[in-house]
């Protein structure tokens, strides 16, 4: 992923926050020169620097079951930034840009294709997301019909070996510009724009006026 050094983030807490915000990731692999892309909900666990991500594909998915190198994209908030918002727009001939937060995780996929492993992943996925949704469905491993359903999927684990986290928050601009951008975005009717505005505001020096 191309990103200027000024936008790179090395704190894994930033990854925790991104994936907690949106655990519906994009998984990219390459098979005989052809990109394979899936959009999937995942479970995330971190112990210090050790990260484990788990999920599953539908078995007919061409990407499913391949123990290959993969890149997982974790999506964060983003927003268009108008140069008209900058305090120094005229003297610096500012141009439009886009602020965003994103993470790319690179590693080798481990395939899970045994019944016990698949039921375990599905059970924990459903338990997690049912709680988030306020539902009460749960997997019953003792139900033969539900075990049959598990035959229609293939699970995976990813233990990232390289992690790139980017917060492009106008760090290459003076604080006055960033303060004005944050104020504009925080006032937006769009939730993702308010989110990125709040991220910019949180990185401003404490002496800066509140946005």
N, C-alpha and C positions, 0 to 999 in steps of 0.2 A: 504494500500500500504506500503510495506517495503521500508524504506529509512533511511539512517543514519542521525542523527540529524544535522550533518555538512552540509547536502544538502537541508534541509528544508528551504522554503521561506515563510515569513509571510506577505509580501507586496502584496495586491491585484492588484497593477499595473502590477505585473508579470502575473497574470491571464488575465488581459486586453490584454496584448501583445500576449500571447499564442493564445487566441481565435480570436484576430484580424488577426493573422498570418494564422490560420487554423480553420475555423468555422465548419468543417466537423468532427463531434465528434462520439465517440462510446458510445452507451447507453446500459447498462447492467442491467437486472432484473433477478429475479428467480421466476419461476412458478412451484409449486409442486416439488421443488428440481431440476428442470431443468433450466439451464441458458438460457435466451433469450437475444440476442445481435442484435442491429441494428446500422447501420452507417448512420448518418443523418446530413444535414445542419441545423444550428440553428441561431436564433437571440439572441443577448446577450445585456443586459442592466444592468448597475451597478450604484447605487446611494449610495455612502458611502460604508457601509458594506452590503447593501441590493442588492441582485443579482436576476435577472429574466432571465431565458432562455426559449425560445419558439421554437417549431417545430411541425412536424406532421409525422405520419406513413401512409403508404398505409393501408386501412382498413383490407385487408386480413392478414396483418402481425400478427403472433401469439402474439407479444408483445403489439400490439395496444389496447388501451382502458383500460388498467389495472392500477388502481390508487394504485400503490405499491411503496415500497422503491426501489430506483434506484441509480446506480453509473454511472456518466458520465465521460468519459475519454477525456481530451483535449490534443491533440498530439502536441509536439514541435519538434524541430530539434534534431538530434542524430548522433553519429559517433563512430566508433571503434577507440580505442587509443592503439597504439603499445608501448610496454615497451622500445623498442629501441629508442624512442624519448626522454626519460628522461635523464637528466644530471647525475643522480645518479643510473642509471640502474644496474650497476655491484655491487656496494657495498650494495645496498638495495634489490637485487634480485627481481626487479620489475616484475610484470606480466601484461598481457593484461587486458583492461577494456573497458567499453562503457560509454561515456558521453551522457547526454540527458537532456531534459526539458519536463516535463509533469505535468498535474494537474488532480486530481480526485475530483469530486464534488458529494456529497452524500445528498440525500433528498427524499421527497415523490413527486411522479408525480401527477399533477392535470390534469384531462382529459377535453378536449374541444371538444364537439360533436354537438353543435348547429350551424346552418348555418351561422349566423352572426359572431360568434367567429371564425369559420373555414375560412370564407372569409377574415376576418381581418388578421389572421396569414398568409395566402397565399399571400394576397396583400402586406403585409409588407416584407415578405421573397422575393417575386419577385422584389419588388421595390429596395431592398437592393442589391441583387445579379445581377440584370440587370444593375444597375449603375456600379458595379464592372466589369462586363463583357463588358460594352459599348453597351449593347442592349437597345431596347426601348419598349419591350413588357410590358404591364401592365394588371392587372386583371380588368375586367369590371363587377362589381357586378350586374349591370342591365341586363346582358346577361343571359338568362335562361340556355343556354348550359353550361356556365361556373359555374353556380350555381349547375347544375347536376354533374359536375366534382367534386365539393366539397363533394359530398356524398360518394366519393371513398376514403376519408381520415379521420383520427381521429387526432386531435391536442393534444398537451400537453404543460404544463408549469412545470418548475422545479425551485424551490426557494431553493438553497443549504443550508443545515443546518450545514454541515461540509465540509471544503475545505482543500485539501492537495496539496501543490505545491512543486515540487521537481526540483531543478537545480543541477544535478550532474556534476560538472565542475572541478573535481580534487582538490576540496578544501582541501582534506586531504594530499596534496603533497606540498613540498616547492615551493615558487614562481618561482624558476629557472625551475623546471619541468613544471609548468603550462604555463610559458612563451613559452617554446619550443613546448608544445602541441598546444597552440594557434597559433603559427607561422605555424606549419605543417597544421593545419586544415584550416586556413585562405587561405592558398595557394592551397587548394584542388580544383579540377575541379567540385566537387559536391556541389550544393547549400546548402544542409542541413548541410554538414560538414563546409562550410564557416560560416554559421549562428552560429553553436555551438562554433566554434573558436572565432568568434567575441564576443560571450557572455562571454567566458573565459577571453579574453583580456580586456573586460570592467570591470571585477572584480579585475584585478591586481592592486597593489598599483601604485599610480601615478608616483612614482619614478622609476618604472620598465621601461626598454627600450620599445619603441613602437614595436608592432608586425606587 
